[in-house]
């Protein structure tokens, strides 16, 4: 196969989305490979997941820096040293500054556990329940200067069930995160993603979805 795109994964926690990407990268036909995993938290489980998979892993602790920009400059240096072409945020709990955005223009992606533009920020599953939303889900998007505001690449939808808590809803959403994040990476790595303003086009286009999702059901 042709050269695989080199990924730099940034994480702060346990790294379940990182693990989903690691698992897909083990497929010889997958068009990307993880060049480095960087955590801002020395106790992040993502670091151990990377090491067990034989992937270079390092901690760059944000507390060692005077501000966000110097921290991001250190991240950029480490990512460039590893030859990273696409930066993948996997539970990375830091706000990205222009230092990172300018170094990797339209080459930073994030996954968010809600159907953007609804419910950006934190505690989004509880927000969806409190609002009375019938559907929630997850979104992979490009990172821009806002909070969860970048162009949307792919989304998955799950129903909000009457008995849901934030934890049960989050668990079902997480299952879909593990499916769509590797898919977004695959689309980018194969050159199928094209951004025009807020619109992300996938070429060639997949078969369109025409069936509506209705919750509660029209039957019964």
Secondary structure, DSSP 8 states (H G I E B T S, - for coil): ----EEEEEEESS--HHHHHHHHHHTSTT-SEEEEEEEESSTT-HHHHHHHHTT--EEE--GGGSSSHHHHHHHHHHHHHHTT-SEEEEES--S---HHHHHHTTT-EEEEESS-TTSS-SS-HHHHHHHHT-SEEEEEEEE--SSSS-S-EEEEEEEE--TT--HHHHHHHHHHHHHHHHHHHHHHHHTT-EEEETTEEEESS----------SS-S--
